[in-house]
Amino acid sequence: MIFVTSLVTGLFAAMLRSLFATIAVSFLICIVFAVAFALNGASVSALLISIAGFNGGLILFAAAHIFGSGARSPE
């Protein structure tokens, strides 16, 4: 569930096409996990899964954009 949520978050951050938005979202993910770790003892592996999902969303958006634009042939 953490992976899917962060994957969708990465997709939506990439759709904004703003470097500031991408950095802000990744910073907020780290802040949320730091607070969760301090208050409830959240695992570091959950943070790594979340970061992997966020990066996966960014990569998925970029790959879809590249393959989508390459599918159209100029005539």
Long-range contacts (C-beta under 8 A, 24 or more apart in sequence): 2-46, 2-49, 2-50, 2-53, 3-49, 3-50, 3-52, 3-53, 3-56, 4-53, 5-50, 5-53, 6-49, 6-50, 6-51, 6-52, 6-53, 6-54, 6-56, 6-57, 7-53, 7-54, 7-56, 7-57, 7-60, 8-57, 9-53, 9-54, 9-57, 10-53, 10-54, 10-55, 10-56, 10-57, 10-58, 10-60, 10-61, 11-57, 11-58, 11-60, 11-61, 12-57, 13-54, 13-57, 13-58, 14-57, 14-58, 14-61, 14-62, 15-61, 22-58, 25-54, 26-51, 26-54, 29-54
